Amino acid sequence: MFLFEDEMATKAYGTGYENIKYTYNSTKEKWTASPSIKVGSTPGYFFGYYPYDSESTDIKAIPIESSLNGDDVMYAEKVSDVLEINALRTSIMMKHALSRVSIMVKNNGYTGEAKLSKIKFSGTEIAPKGTLSALDGSITAEKRT
């Protein structure tokens, strides 16, 4: 999670609210921030992403990787006007930001030996690495070399 004073994420809420890690305790069924978030009289704007990357410092360029392990890449839409001084909790809705391609090859009843020789994709570039903007969920693919 990142916390800002403005909805365009240009002014940090304060020191220590850049890239806060949240972890889930399944025994208590509770999410916990580390460090804890303490909000003053100024309302703030939350932005979030998943999976967590401890090295991320720029909300607009979070490094991501696509793998065959089923990893998911998500971002939270901006949440505003919930971090007032009397607010005890807020809800953050995560959205999926990354799509994967799944290919099913059917044999159409053929029982002999066969060999798939080529699959072609066209359109948007497919890349294993890139960056996520947690402001809007957009992903920029890393150019292959």
PyMOL commands that set and color helices and strands:
alter all, ss='L'
color gray80, all
select strands_A, chain A and resi 2-4+21-25+30-34+45-50+62-65+74-79+94-96+129-132+139-141
alter strands_A, ss='S'
color yellow, strands_A
deselect
rebuild
show_as cartoon
